[in-house]
Every structure is written in C-alpha cells, then in structure tokens.
Amino acid sequence: MAEVRKRIIFHGRVQGVGFRYTAKYLAQSLNLTGWVKNEWDGTVSMEVQGREKLIQKLLVGLNQGHFISIEWMDTEEIPLENEHSFSVK
C-alpha cells in the first residue's frame, strides 16, 4: 500500500493537554514518521507520513485522549519526505 504525507492543523483544546506527546507515542507505535508542534495561535501543526489507514488510526487515537478536545482539523496532502522517525518540535 502506498504512503502519503499529510499536513494537519488541529483546532480546539490541543495545547497543554499532552497532545504532542500522545501524538508521538501513537505515531511511533504505528511506524509513522513526521513531526508535531504547538503554534502561537493555540493550534497544533502536524506532518505525518505513512499508510492512509495507519494515519486514520492515529487520528482516532488522538480523539480518545481524556483532556484533548479536537474541534476540527484542516488537512492537506503534501509531497513525501525521506525521514525515519516522528518528533516533537
């Protein structure tokens, strides 16, 4: 199955609730690569790369967080990158 890379901006209660480290843990457990970081406007940006089905599992897992509340996501598909891990910026 082909890999894709997505840039996702998360809106809602996503800063100060363990979002980035939950994302890192889930991404690593699914063998996804990319990064996640807080933005100045209260959103969280993520670039994630891997199989579409596994990216969807990551998004479902993020919605299971006790304190995380994703109101909406802006998503776009972007070109693949050569990387080997998932990091918090």
MOPAC internal coordinates of N, CA, C and O (Angstrom, degrees):
PM7 1SCF
backbone

  N    0.0000 0     0.00 0     0.00 0    0    0    0
  C    1.4529 1     0.00 0     0.00 0    1    0    0
  C    1.5350 1   109.05 1     0.00 0    2    1    0
  O    1.2310 1   119.99 1   -42.12 1    3    2    1
  N    1.3036 1   117.63 1   137.88 1    3    2    1
  C    1.4586 1   122.95 1  -175.60 1    5    3    2
  C    1.5205 1   112.15 1   -73.18 1    6    5    3
  O    1.2310 1   121.57 1   -31.10 1    7    6    5
  N    1.3187 1   114.60 1   148.90 1    7    6    5
  C    1.4603 1   120.51 1   176.17 1    9    7    6
  C    1.5172 1   110.37 1   -88.07 1   10    9    7
  O    1.2310 1   121.60 1   -26.64 1   11   10    9
  N    1.3293 1   114.55 1   153.36 1   11   10    9
  C    1.4625 1   122.55 1   174.26 1   13   11   10
  C    1.5249 1   107.59 1  -131.94 1   14   13   11
  O    1.2310 1   120.99 1   -17.69 1   15   14   13
  N    1.3201 1   115.72 1   162.31 1   15   14   13
  C    1.4648 1   121.06 1   174.25 1   17   15   14
  C    1.5148 1   107.05 1  -128.24 1   18   17   15
  O    1.2310 1   120.81 1   -46.47 1   19   18   17
  N    1.3323 1   116.06 1   133.53 1   19   18   17
  C    1.4576 1   120.84 1  -178.17 1   21   19   18
  C    1.5225 1   110.27 1  -126.47 1   22   21   19
  O    1.2310 1   121.56 1   -38.71 1   23   22   21
  N    1.3224 1   114.63 1   141.29 1   23   22   21
  C    1.4563 1   121.42 1   169.22 1   25   23   22
  C    1.5232 1   105.99 1  -102.58 1   26   25   23
  O    1.2310 1   120.73 1   -56.17 1   27   26   25
  N    1.3206 1   116.21 1   123.83 1   27   26   25
  C    1.4641 1   121.34 1  -176.30 1   29   27   26
  C    1.5247 1   108.62 1  -126.89 1   30   29   27
  O    1.2310 1   120.82 1   -47.86 1   31   30   29
  N    1.3307 1   116.04 1   132.14 1   31   30   29
  C    1.4631 1   122.15 1   173.24 1   33   31   30
  C    1.5267 1   106.50 1  -109.81 1   34   33   31
  O    1.2310 1   120.63 1   -59.13 1   35   34   33
  N    1.3306 1   116.39 1   120.87 1   35   34   33
  C    1.4594 1   122.33 1  -178.79 1   37   35   34
  C    1.5222 1   109.61 1   -97.85 1   38   37   35
  O    1.2310 1   120.68 1   -48.77 1   39   38   37
  N    1.3198 1   116.30 1   131.23 1   39   38   37
  C    1.4629 1   123.55 1   177.71 1   41   39   38
  C    1.5220 1   108.50 1  -114.78 1   42   41   39
  O    1.2310 1   120.22 1   -32.32 1   43   42   41
  N    1.3145 1   117.18 1   147.68 1   43   42   41
  C    1.4624 1   122.08 1   179.31 1   45   43   42
  C    1.5202 1   109.73 1   128.25 1   46   45   43
  O    1.2310 1   120.85 1    28.25 1   47   46   45
  N    1.3324 1   115.97 1  -151.75 1   47   46   45
  C    1.4728 1   120.39 1   176.56 1   49   47   46
  C    1.5284 1   106.31 1   -89.53 1   50   49   47
  O    1.2310 1   121.41 1   -92.66 1   51   50   49
  N    1.3381 1   114.90 1    87.34 1   51   50   49
  C    1.4623 1   120.33 1  -172.88 1   53   51   50
  C    1.5301 1   113.22 1  -126.48 1   54   53   51
  O    1.2310 1   119.76 1   177.32 1   55   54   53
  N    1.3335 1   118.07 1    -2.68 1   55   54   53
  C    1.4671 1   120.62 1   174.73 1   57   55   54
  C    1.5215 1   109.12 1  -113.40 1   58   57   55
  O    1.2310 1   121.14 1   -38.34 1   59   58   57
  N    1.3328 1   115.42 1   141.66 1   59   58   57
  C    1.4632 1   120.79 1   178.22 1   61   59   58
  C    1.5207 1   113.48 1    77.29 1   62   61   59
  O    1.2310 1   120.51 1  -162.46 1   63   62   61
  N    1.3369 1   116.63 1    17.54 1   63   62   61
  C    1.4748 1   120.41 1  -177.58 1   65   63   62
  C    1.5332 1   111.86 1  -128.89 1   66   65   63
  O    1.2310 1   120.20 1  -164.26 1   67   66   65
  N    1.3367 1   117.22 1    15.74 1   67   66   65
  C    1.4612 1   120.87 1   178.83 1   69   67   66
  C    1.5191 1   114.04 1    81.48 1   70   69   67
  O    1.2310 1   120.37 1  -164.32 1   71   70   69
  N    1.3232 1   116.90 1    15.68 1   71   70   69
  C    1.4644 1   121.25 1  -175.74 1   73   71   70
  C    1.5241 1   111.98 1   -59.57 1   74   73   71
  O    1.2310 1   120.28 1   129.12 1   75   74   73
  N    1.3518 1   117.06 1   -50.88 1   75   74   73
  C    1.4613 1   119.91 1  -174.21 1   77   75   74
  C    1.5227 1   112.17 1   -63.81 1   78   77   75
  O    1.2310 1   120.20 1   139.33 1   79   78   77
  N    1.3222 1   117.21 1   -40.67 1   79   78   77
  C    1.4612 1   119.32 1  -177.78 1   81   79   78
  C    1.5218 1   111.50 1   -76.42 1   82   81   79
  O    1.2310 1   120.16 1   149.27 1   83   82   81
  N    1.3287 1   117.30 1   -30.73 1   83   82   81
  C    1.4678 1   120.21 1   171.85 1   85   83   82
  C    1.5205 1   109.29 1   -64.62 1   86   85   83
  O    1.2310 1   120.33 1   136.46 1   87   86   85
  N    1.3382 1   116.97 1   -43.54 1   87   86   85
  C    1.4678 1   121.31 1   178.55 1   89   87   86
  C    1.5239 1   110.63 1   -60.64 1   90   89   87
  O    1.2310 1   120.46 1   135.83 1   91   90   89
  N    1.3310 1   116.73 1   -44.17 1   91   90   89
  C    1.4675 1   120.32 1  -179.88 1   93   91   90
  C    1.5247 1   110.99 1   -62.21 1   94   93   91
  O    1.2310 1   120.31 1   133.02 1   95   94   93
  N    1.3187 1   117.02 1   -46.98 1   95   94   93
  C    1.4610 1   121.09 1  -179.86 1   97   95   94
  C    1.5337 1   110.79 1   -59.82 1   98   97   95
  O    1.2310 1   120.67 1   131.55 1   99   98   97
  N    1.3322 1   116.33 1   -48.45 1   99   98   97
  C    1.4620 1   120.14 1  -178.78 1  101   99   98
  C    1.5262 1   111.49 1   -64.46 1  102  101   99
  O    1.2310 1   120.56 1   135.84 1  103  102  101
  N    1.3369 1   116.53 1   -44.16 1  103  102  101
  C    1.4674 1   120.62 1  -179.60 1  105  103  102
  C    1.5244 1   110.87 1   -60.94 1  106  105  103
  O    1.2310 1   120.53 1   135.44 1  107  106  105
  N    1.3232 1   116.60 1   -44.56 1  107  106  105
  C    1.4609 1   119.76 1   179.50 1  109  107  106
  C    1.5238 1   111.32 1   -64.09 1  110  109  107
  O    1.2310 1   120.24 1   141.05 1  111  110  109
  N    1.3291 1   117.15 1   -38.95 1  111  110  109
  C    1.4650 1   120.13 1  -179.45 1  113  111  110
  C    1.5290 1   111.71 1   -67.81 1  114  113  111
  O    1.2310 1   120.45 1   156.83 1  115  114  113
  N    1.3427 1   116.75 1   -23.17 1  115  114  113
  C    1.4697 1   121.75 1   179.10 1  117  115  114
  C    1.5300 1   112.59 1  -100.25 1  118  117  115
  O    1.2310 1   120.36 1  -172.91 1  119  118  117
  N    1.3349 1   116.91 1     7.09 1  119  118  117
  C    1.4711 1   122.80 1  -178.23 1  121  119  118
  C    1.5209 1   113.01 1    57.98 1  122  121  119
  O    1.2310 1   120.59 1  -142.56 1  123  122  121
  N    1.3349 1   116.48 1    37.44 1  123  122  121
  C    1.4570 1   122.17 1   175.13 1  125  123  122
  C    1.5291 1   108.45 1   -93.97 1  126  125  123
  O    1.2310 1   120.32 1   -25.14 1  127  126  125
  N    1.3246 1   116.99 1   154.86 1  127  126  125
  C    1.4572 1   121.38 1   176.97 1  129  127  126
  C    1.5211 1   109.41 1  -118.68 1  130  129  127
  O    1.2310 1   120.82 1   -13.90 1  131  130  129
  N    1.3361 1   116.03 1   166.10 1  131  130  129
  C    1.4559 1   120.91 1   177.97 1  133  131  130
  C    1.5065 1   111.61 1   136.62 1  134  133  131
  O    1.2310 1   120.92 1    30.12 1  135  134  133
  N    1.3229 1   115.85 1  -149.88 1  135  134  133
  C    1.4595 1   121.54 1  -178.54 1  137  135  134
  C    1.5282 1   110.22 1  -157.64 1  138  137  135
  O    1.2310 1   121.41 1   -14.44 1  139  138  137
  N    1.3374 1   114.90 1   165.56 1  139  138  137
  C    1.4592 1   122.28 1   177.94 1  141  139  138
  C    1.5270 1   107.72 1  -143.68 1  142  141  139
  O    1.2310 1   120.12 1   -38.64 1  143  142  141
  N    1.3481 1   117.38 1   141.36 1  143  142  141
  C    1.4685 1   119.57 1   178.46 1  145  143  142
  C    1.5167 1   111.03 1  -153.09 1  146  145  143
  O    1.2310 1   121.23 1   -27.51 1  147  146  145
  N    1.3451 1   115.25 1   152.49 1  147  146  145
  C    1.4599 1   122.20 1   173.66 1  149  147  146
  C    1.5218 1   109.46 1   -75.51 1  150  149  147
  O    1.2310 1   120.94 1   -34.29 1  151  150  149
  N    1.3294 1   115.80 1   145.71 1  151  150  149
  C    1.4608 1   121.61 1   175.95 1  153  151  150
  C    1.5265 1   109.44 1  -111.23 1  154  153  151
  O    1.2310 1   120.06 1   -19.83 1  155  154  153
  N    1.3169 1   117.48 1   160.17 1  155  154  153
  C    1.4637 1   123.54 1  -176.66 1  157  155  154
  C    1.5248 1   112.55 1   -62.89 1  158  157  155
  O    1.2310 1   119.97 1   154.52 1  159  158  157
  N    1.3454 1   117.66 1   -25.48 1  159  158  157
  C    1.4742 1   121.03 1  -175.11 1  161  159  158
  C    1.5318 1   113.78 1   -90.43 1  162  161  159
  O    1.2310 1   120.20 1  -171.91 1  163  162  161
  N    1.3418 1   117.23 1     8.09 1  163  162  161
  C    1.4632 1   120.73 1   178.64 1  165  163  162
  C    1.5171 1   114.39 1    93.33 1  166  165  163
  O    1.2310 1   120.03 1   177.17 1  167  166  165
  N    1.3252 1   117.54 1    -2.83 1  167  166  165
  C    1.4552 1   120.87 1   176.51 1  169  167  166
  C    1.5252 1   109.44 1   -89.94 1  170  169  167
  O    1.2310 1   121.05 1    -7.54 1  171  170  169
  N    1.3165 1   115.60 1   172.46 1  171  170  169
  C    1.4627 1   122.14 1   173.32 1  173  171  170
  C    1.5251 1   107.35 1  -124.78 1  174  173  171
  O    1.2310 1   120.96 1   -48.52 1  175  174  173
  N    1.3353 1   115.77 1   131.48 1  175  174  173
  C    1.4677 1   121.97 1   176.70 1  177  175  174
  C    1.5180 1   109.43 1  -100.84 1  178  177  175
  O    1.2310 1   121.58 1   -35.64 1  179  178  177
  N    1.3273 1   114.58 1   144.36 1  179  178  177
  C    1.4589 1   119.71 1   176.65 1  181  179  178
  C    1.5191 1   108.83 1  -142.87 1  182  181  179
  O    1.2310 1   121.12 1   -40.57 1  183  182  181
  N    1.3250 1   115.46 1   139.43 1  183  182  181
  C    1.4577 1   121.02 1   164.26 1  185  183  182
  C    1.5095 1   105.16 1  -117.13 1  186  185  183
  O    1.2310 1   121.07 1   -53.06 1  187  186  185
  N    1.3204 1   115.55 1   126.94 1  187  186  185
  C    1.4587 1   120.31 1  -176.22 1  189  187  186
  C    1.5233 1   108.61 1  -134.62 1  190  189  187
  O    1.2310 1   121.30 1   -39.78 1  191  190  189
  N    1.3257 1   115.11 1   140.22 1  191  190  189
  C    1.4610 1   120.95 1  -175.64 1  193  191  190
  C    1.5178 1   110.00 1  -132.61 1  194  193  191
  O    1.2310 1   121.21 1   -43.77 1  195  194  193
  N    1.3318 1   115.29 1   136.23 1  195  194  193
  C    1.4540 1   122.03 1   178.15 1  197  195  194
  C    1.5136 1   109.29 1   159.37 1  198  197  195
  O    1.2310 1   120.87 1    14.87 1  199  198  197
  N    1.3133 1   115.95 1  -165.13 1  199  198  197
  C    1.4632 1   120.41 1   178.34 1  201  199  198
  C    1.5246 1   109.79 1   -70.52 1  202  201  199
  O    1.2310 1   120.72 1   -38.96 1  203  202  201
  N    1.3197 1   116.24 1   141.04 1  203  202  201
  C    1.4705 1   122.56 1  -177.14 1  205  203  202
  C    1.5295 1   111.73 1   -52.57 1  206  205  203
  O    1.2310 1   120.56 1   135.57 1  207  206  205
  N    1.3172 1   116.54 1   -44.43 1  207  206  205
  C    1.4707 1   120.97 1  -178.08 1  209  207  206
  C    1.5333 1   111.28 1   -61.70 1  210  209  207
  O    1.2310 1   120.43 1   142.49 1  211  210  209
  N    1.3310 1   116.78 1   -37.51 1  211  210  209
  C    1.4601 1   120.33 1  -179.93 1  213  211  210
  C    1.5286 1   111.12 1   -73.51 1  214  213  211
  O    1.2310 1   120.02 1   144.76 1  215  214  213
  N    1.3265 1   117.56 1   -35.24 1  215  214  213
  C    1.4634 1   120.23 1   175.06 1  217  215  214
  C    1.5266 1   109.67 1   -63.14 1  218  217  215
  O    1.2310 1   120.19 1   140.31 1  219  218  217
  N    1.3262 1   117.23 1   -39.69 1  219  218  217
  C    1.4662 1   120.23 1   177.59 1  221  219  218
  C    1.5280 1   110.86 1   -63.26 1  222  221  219
  O    1.2310 1   120.09 1   141.46 1  223  222  221
  N    1.3377 1   117.44 1   -38.54 1  223  222  221
  C    1.4767 1   120.52 1   176.46 1  225  223  222
  C    1.5262 1   110.64 1   -62.69 1  226  225  223
  O    1.2310 1   120.36 1   140.92 1  227  226  225
  N    1.3264 1   116.92 1   -39.08 1  227  226  225
  C    1.4585 1   120.88 1   176.62 1  229  227  226
  C    1.5268 1   110.35 1   -60.07 1  230  229  227
  O    1.2310 1   120.10 1   133.48 1  231  230  229
  N    1.3200 1   117.41 1   -46.52 1  231  230  229
  C    1.4693 1   121.16 1  -178.38 1  233  231  230
  C    1.5234 1   111.54 1   -64.98 1  234  233  231
  O    1.2310 1   120.05 1   141.17 1  235  234  233
  N    1.3169 1   117.51 1   -38.83 1  235  234  233
  C    1.4664 1   121.15 1   176.32 1  237  235  234
  C    1.5258 1   109.87 1   -63.51 1  238  237  235
  O    1.2310 1   120.43 1   136.55 1  239  238  237
  N    1.3234 1   116.78 1   -43.45 1  239  238  237
  C    1.4578 1   121.06 1   179.28 1  241  239  238
  C    1.5154 1   112.74 1   -62.38 1  242  241  239
  O    1.2310 1   120.25 1   140.97 1  243  242  241
  N    1.3307 1   117.13 1   -39.03 1  243  242  241
  C    1.4661 1   120.39 1   178.29 1  245  243  242
  C    1.5222 1   111.35 1   -64.02 1  246  245  243
  O    1.2310 1   120.13 1   146.88 1  247  246  245
  N    1.3188 1   117.35 1   -33.12 1  247  246  245
  C    1.4602 1   121.25 1   179.17 1  249  247  246
  C    1.5274 1   112.56 1   -74.29 1  250  249  247
  O    1.2310 1   119.78 1   170.76 1  251  250  249
  N    1.3290 1   118.03 1    -9.24 1  251  250  249
  C    1.4635 1   122.39 1   179.70 1  253  251  250
  C    1.5279 1   111.89 1   -87.48 1  254  253  251
  O    1.2310 1   119.92 1   171.27 1  255  254  253
  N    1.3268 1   117.75 1    -8.73 1  255  254  253
  C    1.4675 1   121.34 1  -177.10 1  257  255  254
  C    1.5170 1   112.10 1   -60.74 1  258  257  255
  O    1.2310 1   120.48 1   -37.69 1  259  258  257
  N    1.3271 1   116.69 1   142.31 1  259  258  257
  C    1.4632 1   121.39 1  -177.19 1  261  259  258
  C    1.5242 1   112.49 1   -67.21 1  262  261  259
  O    1.2310 1   120.16 1   142.95 1  263  262  261
  N    1.3180 1   117.30 1   -37.05 1  263  262  261
  C    1.4585 1   120.85 1  -175.03 1  265  263  262
  C    1.5206 1   112.31 1  -106.29 1  266  265  263
  O    1.2310 1   120.56 1   162.18 1  267  266  265
  N    1.3281 1   116.54 1   -17.82 1  267  266  265
  C    1.4588 1   121.82 1  -179.02 1  269  267  266
  C    1.5290 1   109.35 1   -74.83 1  270  269  267
  O    1.2310 1   120.75 1   -46.63 1  271  270  269
  N    1.3186 1   116.17 1   133.37 1  271  270  269
  C    1.4639 1   121.16 1   176.89 1  273  271  270
  C    1.5312 1   108.64 1  -135.30 1  274  273  271
  O    1.2310 1   120.77 1   -82.91 1  275  274  273
  N    1.3359 1   116.12 1    97.09 1  275  274  273
  C    1.4596 1   121.52 1   179.62 1  277  275  274
  C    1.5212 1   107.81 1   -84.68 1  278  277  275
  O    1.2310 1   120.74 1   -62.99 1  279  278  277
  N    1.3376 1   116.19 1   117.01 1  279  278  277
  C    1.4659 1   120.47 1   178.43 1  281  279  278
  C    1.5195 1   111.43 1   -84.57 1  282  281  279
  O    1.2310 1   120.50 1   137.35 1  283  282  281
  N    1.3344 1   116.65 1   -42.65 1  283  282  281
  C    1.4603 1   120.48 1   174.56 1  285  283  282
  C    1.5178 1   109.44 1  -161.62 1  286  285  283
  O    1.2310 1   121.33 1   -14.53 1  287  286  285
  N    1.3450 1   115.06 1   165.47 1  287  286  285
  C    1.4553 1   122.35 1  -179.12 1  289  287  286
  C    1.5221 1   108.90 1  -131.99 1  290  289  287
  O    1.2310 1   120.86 1   -42.23 1  291  290  289
  N    1.3227 1   115.96 1   137.77 1  291  290  289
  C    1.4586 1   122.30 1   168.89 1  293  291  290
  C    1.5253 1   106.09 1  -100.81 1  294  293  291
  O    1.2310 1   119.92 1   -57.04 1  295  294  293
  N    1.3226 1   117.75 1   122.96 1  295  294  293
  C    1.4557 1   122.00 1  -173.76 1  297  295  294
  C    1.5210 1   110.66 1  -127.46 1  298  297  295
  O    1.2310 1   121.14 1   -41.90 1  299  298  297
  N    1.3215 1   115.43 1   138.10 1  299  298  297
  C    1.4637 1   120.08 1   172.39 1  301  299  298
  C    1.5230 1   108.74 1  -142.46 1  302  301  299
  O    1.2310 1   120.89 1   -33.66 1  303  302  301
  N    1.3185 1   115.91 1   146.34 1  303  302  301
  C    1.4499 1   120.89 1   176.06 1  305  303  302
  C    1.5204 1   108.02 1   -86.22 1  306  305  303
  O    1.2310 1   120.79 1   -45.03 1  307  306  305
  N    1.3323 1   116.10 1   134.97 1  307  306  305
  C    1.4567 1   122.21 1  -177.51 1  309  307  306
  C    1.5317 1   108.89 1  -129.12 1  310  309  307
  O    1.2310 1   119.78 1   -11.47 1  311  310  309
  N    1.3453 1   118.02 1   168.53 1  311  310  309
  C    1.4664 1   120.60 1  -178.73 1  313  311  310
  C    1.5327 1   112.69 1   -63.19 1  314  313  311
  O    1.2310 1   120.86 1   -31.96 1  315  314  313
  N    1.3198 1   115.97 1   148.04 1  315  314  313
  C    1.4654 1   122.51 1   177.62 1  317  315  314
  C    1.5205 1   110.24 1   -64.74 1  318  317  315
  O    1.2310 1   120.91 1   -28.41 1  319  318  317
  N    1.3265 1   115.87 1   151.59 1  319  318  317
  C    1.4654 1   122.30 1   175.11 1  321  319  318
  C    1.5216 1   108.43 1  -124.76 1  322  321  319
  O    1.2310 1   121.02 1   -22.53 1  323  322  321
  N    1.3223 1   115.65 1   157.47 1  323  322  321
  C    1.4560 1   121.36 1   177.85 1  325  323  322
  C    1.5271 1   108.09 1   -92.82 1  326  325  323
  O    1.2310 1   120.58 1   -78.64 1  327  326  325
  N    1.3223 1   116.49 1   101.36 1  327  326  325
  C    1.4616 1   121.44 1   179.85 1  329  327  326
  C    1.5215 1   108.60 1  -146.41 1  330  329  327
  O    1.2310 1   121.15 1   -13.52 1  331  330  329
  N    1.3311 1   115.41 1   166.48 1  331  330  329
  C    1.4566 1   119.38 1  -172.61 1  333  331  330
  C    1.5189 1   115.01 1  -131.57 1  334  333  331
  O    1.2310 1   120.37 1  -172.35 1  335  334  333
  N    1.3531 1   116.90 1     7.65 1  335  334  333
  C    1.4639 1   118.83 1  -178.26 1  337  335  334
  C    1.5195 1   110.05 1  -153.63 1  338  337  335
  O    1.2310 1   121.09 1    -3.58 1  339  338  337
  N    1.3275 1   115.51 1   176.42 1  339  338  337
  C    1.4637 1   122.53 1   176.33 1  341  339  338
  C    1.5204 1   106.30 1  -121.91 1  342  341  339
  O    1.2310 1   120.51 1   -49.51 1  343  342  341
  N    1.3343 1   116.62 1   130.49 1  343  342  341
  C    1.4642 1   119.88 1  -174.96 1  345  343  342
  C    1.5215 1   112.45 1  -129.80 1  346  345  343
  O    1.2310 1   121.54 1   -19.57 1  347  346  345
  N    1.3298 1   114.66 1   160.43 1  347  346  345
  C    1.4603 1   123.20 1   172.63 1  349  347  346
  C    1.5132 1   106.59 1  -100.36 1  350  349  347
  O    1.2310 1   120.45 1   -51.89 1  351  350  349
  N    1.3324 1   116.74 1   128.11 1  351  350  349
  C    1.4780 1   120.68 1   178.27 1  353  351  350
  C    1.5110 1   109.77 1  -102.30 1  354  353  351
  O    1.2310 1   120.10 1   180.00 1  355  354  353

